[in-house]
């Protein structure tokens, strides 16, 4: 039979089609890889920032519990406040209280700084949070 086509020769993919498909997949993968690496890096940084914010917030909450607004808070006892020590392992907190005023009652600014002691620069502050606490006596 002349002019007829043998269908058995057209089954499957040829070598050229497979190589082109692999090349296209490689190009797409190379375009997406930097985005995936950047997303992973940002996610790790955000996780650290969230942990630091939660630690600072917990320290401030503990201070507000120890020194309620309606209580007889003294400036001296507030100035001696120390961190709770209940932070996740690499994090450390520092509490700073502004100097005692001459007149009472007054609202003092209390600042909590959270650092990562395992970081390359353990003195670098990850987060700083502040609140006002009412004091009624020196």
C-alpha angles and dihedrals in degrees: 000000000000122000095025124123126229106228093196091075095059099058119118134358125307125233092255093055092051093049092048091049091050090049092051091049090050093051092049091047092051090051094050099041097077090050092052092049092049092048091052092050093049091048092055091049092048091050090055092048092050091051091049092049091049091049093050091046091051091051091051091047090053090050092049089050093050093044109034119189093243095046132097096259120179123211091226095056091046091051089055094052114132132195117272093238091223094118126125111273106267094040124089129183132211122197119209122188122192116241119281114266127232095237127055142244095044140153115239124201112236117193128196119200119193121201135182106235092193094056124105088255106035092184093061111109115232096189139000123201128178138193138175120243123191116233123191103184140031 
